[in-house]
Amino acid sequence: MSHQKRRGHLKIYLGYAAGVGKTYQMLEDARDRKARGVDVVLAFLEPQGRGDLMERSKEFEMLPLLRVACRGSYTEEIDVAGILQRRPKVCIVDDLAHTNAPGSERQRRWQDVQALLDEGVNVLTTMNVQDLASLSDQILQITGLRVRETVPDWVFQGADEVVMVDVTPRALLHRLERGVIYPPEKAKAASVRLFQEPTLVALRELAIRQTAQALEARAMAKKEHAEPRSEKILVNVTADPSTAMLLRRARRVADYIHAGCVAVFVSREKEFSALPAQERLAIERHFRFAENLHIDTAVVQGKNRADTLADYAHKNAVTQIFVGPASDPPRKWFRGLDFTDQLLYQARDLDVTVVAERSREGGRPSLYPEDEAAGLMHSGYVRISPERIVEEAIAEIRRQAGQVEMIYYAYVLDDAQRLLGVISFRELISAERSKKVHDVMRTDYVSVPEDEDKEAVAHLLAKHRLLAVPVVDADKHMMGIVSSADLAGVAQRAASEDILKIGGMEALEGPYMEVAFAQMVRKRAGWLAILFLGEMLTATAMGYSPKKFRARWFLPCSSR
Amino acid sequence: MSDKEITAHSARGRLKVFLGYASGVGKSFRMFDEGRRRRDRGQDVVVGALQPKVPVEIQPLLSSLEIIPTFHIKGVPVIDVQAILQRRPLVCLIDGLAYDNPPGSRNAHRWQDVEELLSAGITIVASVNLQYIGDQREAVEKLTGKRVNQTVPREFLNTADEIVIVDAPTEAATERRSVLREMALVLSADVIDAGLQRYMHSHGLEQHLGTNERFLICLTPRANFERMMATARRNATRFHCDVLAAYVRRPDLSEADQKLLEEGLAKARENGAQVEVLEGQDPVETIVRYARSHGVTQIFVGHSVKKDLGTRMFGSTVSRLVRAARGIDVRVFPH
């Protein structure tokens, strides 16, 4: 912890929605500092096209952005090296949760900001409460949306100052109606989706609690030197995707009760590398996620998971064990002890907390860390039966087109929802009308497993020039698709404002396409526009409504 | 969309509260400024109460607003409820909610006057300081050493449709001040939560949004109740949340178990816990139903470390509870 340089001071303007005035407040404060003679520069401002902000931003020295080559084009990110050369006292970097374009030196803007802080530059930045990694499950519960671009809690907690920029939801809705936040057409779309008063009220409550927690944590930190952490939480990591949720929950609880936290995987094999590849990859991914949340990780070897965990816990001064919900189905008769029971007996004097899956209205949401294929996939695709003739299949696509997002391919599924083949719409139209689908479909299709890495999926799509790829489990059961639009979360985020784009669910309604496209080409050009075109081709981008969200999960989700 | 308000009763006026946590943070200014803006938007706004001394910066705001003066009994200002009801404005501004009316007044407390105005359908925008809120007074007093006599009950504050914390610049924050600020933040989060729950109930939604934690302690004869309670209390302070306790009445308890349970119940009540007694055939189902309808996020339950034959054969009640409690965490305490 002994840095030679004094670390920069991080100030976060925390909001709960677009339009609460985070950026405005930040610029206002920056102006005061500048008036006092402080050397303030502007490295990045989210280009909302909001006149008042743009006007205000002109008062500051604007540092040039860095062009990052990306898929034959370029995009712009903040230039950390350039800023360090300029060495301002205070640097304004809007939108902390932003994901940098592939090919940037660092993946995330918060990493850029850390680099600036390390070099002693003070940073002013903005974020919404829904961007906090550990809140992801609660946000899902409130909004029905999975946030993709998150900021690890330790980054937020490391802030020297957190200012909550607050307006009441009522006032915010007035602003929305008056067209202050979005142009009228977009405002309408936004109000249908996220700008609902109860949703905003709940998000505001979270933001206020988070601010209170930040204050308390700071007060505790001062006392902590005298008072060692007495609690330690052990999180049981398994290959099950619910581990992601478990880690988030443990992080949150540990922060609140000031406990230590360790993530433990029990390996049946002596050598971790001897595990089946799929399991190993899943564990490695969960470990990366844990480390991202600043949770220590450990692999211990043992035949019986419950025994081994309890043993580890006793030897390592653990006070509480977090496990996921039982995944084995209950046996009716002579079912004996399941894993939960076994652990309870082994844990003896330790508390065991079985963490439940948080979901909205009973649907099973995505539990995967955001960087996996399964975390991005959805089931808005056309499915047809192999026995249909081509003519019927075309009619079927026409019928389904209104409800799905990807009509460029039709997926041929058997009764057990297994993926038999894929056919593009183009191929279907040019096929002989009376032929059966299974005679014209491609069986040499490209697919990805659920836990495939986001980057790998992107590569695959590019390599095969595909607009979407199906996600299948080990038995070829269709789990969903990931389209190029889903991977373009970065683009979606940049193209719209924060709350609308949590979960990358921008509403691409007619007027928006007309209005925004020309503007966007002007403003951000490059790969953004290309990705946006990709989205247009997919008819609509992710547009969640709770009803639709439920419908997405009627497929068998896990048959492991 | 604006019609779908988070109000339990539509005929009632809306209550908006500006909450301050230190004097001089400018809550009166914010409140009157809102009054002026509402007036500019064409709303019929009157001032129902001013602070005894009107600061200079507020005077220009007042010039455009109609004032229905308070009258004084024994030097204490009292809202002229009768006059306001007759005047029937859309919005009435009340600077300072925490006043006790002198004996012989229409109502004993100003907040009751306000309640009357709200019931008559008048929207109230009011200011109040943290130290005057019933359940906050002692904590503030400990911190600041200042004692106040008048209070506004927390239940009344909870009926607010909107609450705004008036925050002062943080630059010169002292430690005491940031503690007060945290208290104000948590209080407003709780008020918001109460409003959200009212909304969910009035719309028949059972779904809990998980914005706030809520613990439920399940009382069973042999459970280590004291430890559960201590942990719940400790964590509840950290999470700033409620603790509930319940037990399911069982006709088949042995005499010894019944006695243990009685002792546990007595201890729980001594500890200040309100123990809900539930009736139901199946204890697991009964507890889970109660937990769901009360927005519980974590169930605390005891578990014997001794295995009996039934458990060996059928699995434990706890593991049944875990499976039944979908969406709710179950924390198991060994005993």
Chai-1 contact restraints between the chains, C-beta under 6 A:
chainA,res_idxA,chainB,res_idxB,connection_type,confidence,min_distance_angstrom,max_distance_angstrom,comment,restraint_id
A,Q138,B,G210,contact,1.0,0.0,6.0,A-B,restraint_1
A,Q141,B,L209,contact,1.0,0.0,6.0,A-B,restraint_2
A,Q141,B,G210,contact,1.0,0.0,6.0,A-B,restraint_3
A,I142,B,L209,contact,1.0,0.0,6.0,A-B,restraint_4
A,T168,B,E162,contact,1.0,0.0,6.0,A-B,restraint_5
A,R170,B,E162,contact,1.0,0.0,6.0,A-B,restraint_6
A,S191,B,M1,contact,1.0,0.0,6.0,A-B,restraint_7
A,E197,B,I6,contact,1.0,0.0,6.0,A-B,restraint_8
A,P198,B,Y199,contact,1.0,0.0,6.0,A-B,restraint_9
A,V201,B,L196,contact,1.0,0.0,6.0,A-B,restraint_10
A,A202,B,L196,contact,1.0,0.0,6.0,A-B,restraint_11
A,A202,B,L209,contact,1.0,0.0,6.0,A-B,restraint_12
A,A202,B,T211,contact,1.0,0.0,6.0,A-B,restraint_13
A,E205,B,A189,contact,1.0,0.0,6.0,A-B,restraint_14
A,E205,B,I192,contact,1.0,0.0,6.0,A-B,restraint_15
A,E205,B,D193,contact,1.0,0.0,6.0,A-B,restraint_16
A,E205,B,T211,contact,1.0,0.0,6.0,A-B,restraint_17
A,L206,B,T211,contact,1.0,0.0,6.0,A-B,restraint_18
A,I208,B,L185,contact,1.0,0.0,6.0,A-B,restraint_19
A,I208,B,S188,contact,1.0,0.0,6.0,A-B,restraint_20
A,I208,B,A189,contact,1.0,0.0,6.0,A-B,restraint_21
A,R209,B,A189,contact,1.0,0.0,6.0,A-B,restraint_22
A,T211,B,L185,contact,1.0,0.0,6.0,A-B,restraint_23
A,A212,B,E182,contact,1.0,0.0,6.0,A-B,restraint_24
A,A212,B,L185,contact,1.0,0.0,6.0,A-B,restraint_25
A,A212,B,V186,contact,1.0,0.0,6.0,A-B,restraint_26
A,L215,B,S178,contact,1.0,0.0,6.0,A-B,restraint_27
A,L215,B,E182,contact,1.0,0.0,6.0,A-B,restraint_28
A,E216,B,E182,contact,1.0,0.0,6.0,A-B,restraint_29
A,Y256,B,R238,contact,1.0,0.0,6.0,A-B,restraint_30
A,Y256,B,F239,contact,1.0,0.0,6.0,A-B,restraint_31
A,I257,B,N235,contact,1.0,0.0,6.0,A-B,restraint_32
A,I257,B,R238,contact,1.0,0.0,6.0,A-B,restraint_33
A,F334,B,M313,contact,1.0,0.0,6.0,A-B,restraint_34
A,R335,B,G315,contact,1.0,0.0,6.0,A-B,restraint_35
A,D338,B,G315,contact,1.0,0.0,6.0,A-B,restraint_36
A,D338,B,S319,contact,1.0,0.0,6.0,A-B,restraint_37
A,T340,B,S319,contact,1.0,0.0,6.0,A-B,restraint_38
A,T340,B,V322,contact,1.0,0.0,6.0,A-B,restraint_39
A,D341,B,G315,contact,1.0,0.0,6.0,A-B,restraint_40
A,D341,B,S316,contact,1.0,0.0,6.0,A-B,restraint_41
A,D341,B,S319,contact,1.0,0.0,6.0,A-B,restraint_42
A,L344,B,H303,contact,1.0,0.0,6.0,A-B,restraint_43
A,L344,B,V332,contact,1.0,0.0,6.0,A-B,restraint_44
A,R348,B,V305,contact,1.0,0.0,6.0,A-B,restraint_45
A,R348,B,P334,contact,1.0,0.0,6.0,A-B,restraint_46
A,D349,B,P334,contact,1.0,0.0,6.0,A-B,restraint_47
A,D351,B,R331,contact,1.0,0.0,6.0,A-B,restraint_48
A,D351,B,F333,contact,1.0,0.0,6.0,A-B,restraint_49
A,V352,B,V332,contact,1.0,0.0,6.0,A-B,restraint_50
A,T353,B,D329,contact,1.0,0.0,6.0,A-B,restraint_51
A,T353,B,R331,contact,1.0,0.0,6.0,A-B,restraint_52
A,V354,B,V322,contact,1.0,0.0,6.0,A-B,restraint_53
A,V354,B,V330,contact,1.0,0.0,6.0,A-B,restraint_54
A,V355,B,D329,contact,1.0,0.0,6.0,A-B,restraint_55
A,A356,B,G327,contact,1.0,0.0,6.0,A-B,restraint_56
A,A356,B,I328,contact,1.0,0.0,6.0,A-B,restraint_57
A,A356,B,D329,contact,1.0,0.0,6.0,A-B,restraint_58
